[in-house]
């Protein structure tokens, strides 16, 4: 049973890596982003998407922490 779980995990990780590799190889066109007057450098679409994903994965939990903290504080004042 333990070996089956490891094998399934290995297959899942391999499929995930192959999917990411295919995404990166298929999206090599360069784009230049414009945001609030700031013009970014030309980067491949895949790199822009991965950077956006990583920034979202960092900012999301930080915002969730602040919202959770403010709701706990407001509940303390109501009790």
Residue, then its C-alpha position, 0 to 999 in steps of 0.5 A: x500500500x505504501x509503495x502504491x502511494x509513492x508510485x501514484x505521487x511520483x506519477x502525479x509529480x511527473x505529470x505536473x512537471x511535464x505540464x509545466x514544461x509544456x506550458x513554458x515551451x509553448x508560451x515563449x512569445x515576448x510581451x511588454x507590460x504597461x501598468x500605471x505608466x510603468x513599462x516593464x521589460x519584454x519577458x516571455x509570457x510564461x515567465x510573466x504568468x509564473x511571476x504573477x502566480x508567485x506574487x499572488x501566492x505571497x500576497x494572498x495569505x498576507x491579506x488573509x492574515x490581516x483580515x483574520x486579525x481585524x475580524x478577531x479584534x472586532x469580535x473582542x470589542x463586541x464581547 
